[in-house]
Amino acid sequence: MVELRAVPDCPNLVATRDLLYACVAEAGLPLSVIVERIGDFPSPSVLVDGLDVTGARPDAPAACVLNPPTAAQIRAVLAGTTATGQDNQVSPVLAPDHCSQVGDPIRTDRPARAAALPAPLRQVHQRVLRHFASAGSSPSPQDLAAFAADAGVDPIAAVSALAADDLVAVDNEGRLRAAYPFSPTPTDHAVDLNGVRAYAMCAIDALGMPYMLGTNATIHSRDPQTGAPITVSVIDGAAVFQPDTAVVVYAATGATGRSVDTCCSTINFFTDPTTAQAWISTRPALIATVLDQTAALTLGREIFGPLVDTSASGAP
């Protein structure tokens, strides 16, 4: 677990957050291993598996840190952790008041899973995603049969293989329930893409769509606590949130299994941290954390950005 700790309104928090994200990405770790805590801590401080990277006491009283963590200190501790860890991953078990990564519910390894597919399955997967982007709806059985035929594979076997890697989800009759980040049925996260309205499985999926497709987008959602509307406009890769206080709650049941079953309905936009915390407080069974806009955008971009080859012919 990687923790970024700070007191409220810490003047050095933004710079330290940017540095930490850069070091974690450089180490080849998913940014979802980072948990941000605001409270009575030495501020700002970075802990990896409970160890302060500067060597300071992690339980020291709340105070402004005169010498914030450096890149060299963060890299050194991350290197020691990943060298002894399995599959180059920091321990994913987070504190109870933060989003569980048990089983990696949102599948931060989704790009690696997609890249490891045999070429024919990779082709079918990308055709499915492009269909959602261009039509805003699920491909029909005839469409899937055509995609599979073009790739030289059996359509049922192809969809089953994609579902086994949780790149898509199917119901008991083999119909698509999800082709992450797309939902075949309307959700609270509508995404306008080049005049086409699509629906995302969750808030992070919605944020990932424009980066996956290399296009502008407008996301329309709502705060599930208050019902207030939330809009995110992504133009040339830059995102503007309305209201500008909006955040994302990243929550999961803590169970292992498919994303559609463990976290898709519990990752939502909120108008501000207060409504987010109010929603979390009424759902003690969930393991949740509040992501600021930078963290949420980074997560969406990293998970979904590599899934579609936008240089390929016919890409949106």
C-alpha positions in Angstrom: 0.0 0.0 0.0 1.2 3.5 -0.9 -0.2 6.3 1.3 0.0 10.0 0.7 -0.8 11.8 4.0 -1.5 15.5 4.6 -3.3 17.9 6.8 -6.2 19.8 5.2 -5.1 22.6 2.8 -1.5 21.5 2.9 0.4 23.9 0.6 2.9 21.2 -0.5 0.3 18.5 -1.1 -0.2 19.1 -4.9 3.6 19.0 -5.6 4.1 15.9 -3.5 1.1 14.2 -5.1 2.4 14.9 -8.6 5.9 13.6 -7.6 4.4 10.4 -6.1 2.3 9.6 -9.1 5.3 10.1 -11.4 7.4 7.8 -9.2 4.8 5.1 -8.9 4.2 5.1 -12.7 8.0 5.0 -13.3 8.2 1.9 -11.1 5.6 0.2 -13.3 2.9 0.1 -10.6 -0.8 0.9 -11.1 -1.7 4.3 -9.7 -4.6 2.7 -7.9 -2.2 1.5 -5.2 -2.1 5.0 -4.0 -4.4 6.0 -1.1 -4.7 9.6 -0.1 -5.5 10.4 3.6 -6.4 13.9 4.9 -6.1 14.2 8.6 -3.8 14.8 11.5 -0.5 13.6 10.0 3.0 14.9 9.3 2.2 16.8 6.1 2.9 15.9 3.4 4.3 12.4 4.0 4.5 9.3 1.9 4.4 5.8 3.3 4.9 2.5 1.5 3.6 -0.5 3.4 3.6 1.6 6.6 7.2 2.9 6.2 7.7 6.6 5.8 10.0 7.0 2.8 12.0 9.7 4.7 12.7 7.5 7.7 10.5 9.7 9.9 8.1 8.2 12.5 4.8 7.6 10.7 2.9 8.2 13.9 4.4 11.6 14.6 2.1 14.5 15.5 0.4 16.6 12.8 2.8 19.2 11.6 4.1 20.9 8.4 7.0 18.8 7.0 9.9 21.3 6.3 11.5 18.8 3.9 8.8 16.9 1.9 9.7 13.5 0.4 12.1 13.6 -2.5 11.9 11.6 -5.7 15.1 9.7 -4.7 13.5 8.7 -1.3 10.3 7.5 -2.9 12.1 5.6 -5.7 14.4 3.9 -3.2 11.5 2.5 -1.0 9.4 1.6 -4.1 12.4 -0.3 -5.5 12.9 -2.3 -2.3 9.2 -3.1 -2.2 8.9 -4.2 -5.9 12.1 -6.2 -5.7 10.7 -8.4 -3.0 7.1 -8.4 -4.1 5.3 -10.7 -6.5 4.5 -9.6 -10.0 6.0 -6.1 -9.3 2.9 -5.1 -7.3 2.7 -3.3 -4.0 0.5 -5.1 -1.5 -3.0 -4.3 -2.5 -4.7 -4.8 0.8 -5.9 -1.3 1.9 -7.2 0.0 5.2 -10.9 -0.7 5.9 -11.9 2.9 5.1 -10.5 2.8 1.6 -11.4 1.0 -1.5 -10.5 -2.6 -1.5 -8.2 -3.8 -4.2 -8.7 -7.4 -3.3 -9.1 -9.1 -6.7 -8.4 -5.7 -8.3 -12.1 -5.0 -8.8 -11.8 -2.4 -11.5 -9.1 -4.4 -13.3 -6.2 -2.0 -13.4 -4.5 -4.8 -15.3 -7.1 -4.7 -18.1 -4.6 -3.2 -20.7 -2.1 -6.0 -20.0 -4.9 -8.6 -20.3 -6.0 -7.1 -23.6 -2.4 -6.8 -25.0 -1.8 -10.5 -24.1 -4.7 -11.7 -26.2 -4.0 -13.8 -29.3 -4.2 -11.5 -32.3 -7.7 -12.8 -33.5 -9.2 -12.2 -30.1 -7.6 -8.8 -29.8 -9.2 -7.9 -33.2 -12.6 -9.0 -32.0 -12.3 -7.1 -28.8 -11.4 -3.9 -30.5 -14.2 -4.3 -33.1 -16.6 -4.7 -30.2 -15.4 -1.5 -28.5 -15.4 0.5 -31.8 -19.0 -0.7 -32.4 -20.1 0.7 -29.1 -18.3 4.0 -29.8 -19.8 4.4 -33.3 -23.3 3.1 -32.6 -23.7 3.8 -28.8 -25.2 0.3 -28.4 -24.2 -3.3 -28.2 -23.2 -5.3 -31.3 -25.9 -7.7 -32.4 -25.3 -11.5 -32.5 -24.9 -11.0 -36.3 -22.3 -8.3 -35.7 -20.4 -10.5 -33.3 -20.5 -13.3 -35.8 -19.1 -11.0 -38.5 -16.3 -9.7 -36.2 -15.3 -13.3 -35.4 -15.5 -14.5 -39.0 -13.2 -11.7 -40.1 -10.8 -12.7 -37.4 -11.1 -16.4 -38.2 -12.5 -17.5 -34.8 -15.7 -18.9 -33.5 -18.0 -16.1 -32.1 -19.1 -18.0 -29.0 -15.6 -19.1 -28.2 -14.3 -15.6 -28.8 -16.8 -13.9 -26.4 -16.2 -16.6 -23.8 -12.5 -16.0 -23.9 -12.9 -12.2 -23.6 -15.3 -12.8 -20.7 -12.8 -15.1 -19.0 -10.4 -12.1 -18.9 -13.2 -9.8 -17.7 -12.7 -7.7 -20.8 -16.4 -8.1 -21.4 -19.1 -9.6 -19.2 -22.0 -11.8 -20.3 -25.2 -13.1 -18.7 -26.3 -16.7 -18.4 -27.5 -16.6 -22.0 -24.2 -15.3 -23.4 -25.5 -11.7 -24.0 -23.2 -8.8 -23.3 -23.7 -7.1 -19.9 -20.6 -5.0 -20.3 -17.7 -4.3 -22.7 -15.7 -2.2 -20.4 -15.9 0.8 -20.4 -19.2 0.5 -22.3 -22.6 -0.5 -21.0 -25.2 -2.0 -23.4 -28.0 -0.5 -21.3 -28.5 3.1 -20.0 -26.6 4.0 -16.8 -26.2 7.2 -14.8 -23.1 7.9 -16.9 -24.0 9.1 -20.4 -21.1 10.0 -22.7 -21.5 12.0 -25.9 -18.9 11.0 -28.4 -18.9 12.7 -31.8 -22.7 13.0 -31.8 -23.2 9.5 -30.5 -24.5 8.9 -27.0 -22.9 5.9 -25.2 -23.2 4.7 -21.6 -20.4 3.9 -19.3 -20.3 1.2 -16.6 -19.1 3.6 -14.0 -17.5 7.0 -13.5 -13.9 5.9 -14.1 -15.1 4.1 -17.3 -16.7 7.3 -18.5 -13.5 9.3 -17.9 -11.5 6.7 -19.7 -13.6 6.7 -22.9 -12.2 9.9 -24.6 -8.6 8.8 -23.9 -9.3 5.3 -25.2 -10.8 6.7 -28.4 -8.6 9.8 -28.9 -11.6 12.1 -29.1 -13.4 14.8 -27.3 -16.4 13.9 -25.1 -19.0 15.3 -22.8 -20.0 13.2 -19.7 -23.4 13.7 -18.1 -23.9 12.1 -14.7 -25.4 12.9 -11.3 -24.6 12.8 -7.7 -26.3 9.7 -6.3 -26.6 11.3 -2.8 -28.3 14.6 -4.0 -29.4 14.0 -7.6 -27.5 17.1 -8.7 -26.1 17.0 -12.2 -22.4 16.7 -12.9 -20.8 17.4 -16.3 -17.3 16.6 -17.5 -16.1 18.1 -20.8 -12.9 16.5 -22.2 -11.4 18.6 -25.1 -8.0 17.8 -26.5 -7.3 15.7 -23.5 -8.1 18.4 -20.9 -11.0 17.9 -18.6 -13.3 20.5 -17.0 -15.6 19.4 -14.3 -18.9 21.1 -13.5 -19.2 21.8 -10.6 -15.5 22.3 -10.2 -15.6 20.7 -6.7 -16.7 17.3 -8.2 -15.0 14.1 -7.1 -15.3 10.4 -7.7 -16.0 7.7 -5.1 -14.1 4.6 -5.9 -15.9 1.8 -4.0 -16.2 -1.9 -4.1 -17.8 -4.7 -2.2 -14.4 -6.3 -1.3 -15.4 -9.5 -3.0 -13.4 -11.0 -5.9 -15.1 -11.5 -9.2 -16.1 -9.5 -12.3 -16.0 -5.8 -12.2 -19.7 -5.7 -13.2 -20.5 -7.5 -9.9 -18.0 -6.0 -7.5 -17.7 -2.3 -8.3 -19.4 -0.9 -11.5 -22.5 0.4 -9.6 -20.5 1.8 -6.7 -18.0 4.0 -8.6 -19.8 7.4 -9.1 -19.3 11.1 -9.5 -20.2 13.4 -6.6 -20.6 17.2 -6.5 -18.1 17.6 -3.7 -16.3 15.6 -1.0 -19.0 16.3 1.6 -21.8 14.5 -0.4 -19.3 11.8 -1.2 -18.6 11.1 2.4 -22.3 11.3 3.3 -23.0 8.6 0.7 -20.1 6.4 1.9 -21.2 6.7 5.6 -24.6 5.1 4.8 -22.9 2.1 3.1 -20.6 0.6 5.7 -20.4 -2.7 3.8 -18.5 -1.0 1.0 -14.8 -0.3 1.0 -14.4 3.2 -0.5 -12.2 6.1 -1.0 -12.7 9.6 -2.5 -10.6 10.4 -5.6 -9.9 13.9 -6.6 -10.2 14.9 -10.3 -6.6 14.3 -11.1 -6.5 10.8 -9.6 -9.8 9.8 -11.2 -8.7 11.0 -14.7 -5.4 9.3 -14.3 -7.0 6.0 -13.4 -9.5 6.2 -16.3 -6.7 7.1 -18.8 -4.4 4.4 -17.6 -7.0 1.6 -17.6 -8.7 2.4 -20.9 -6.3 4.5 -22.9 -4.4 1.6 -24.4 -7.4 -0.6 -25.2 -8.1 0.7 -28.7 -5.5 1.3 -31.4 -6.7 4.7 -32.7 -4.2 4.6 -35.5 -5.9 1.6 -37.0 -8.1 1.9 -40.0 -11.7 2.5 -39.0 -11.0 3.7 -35.5 -13.3 6.4 -34.3 
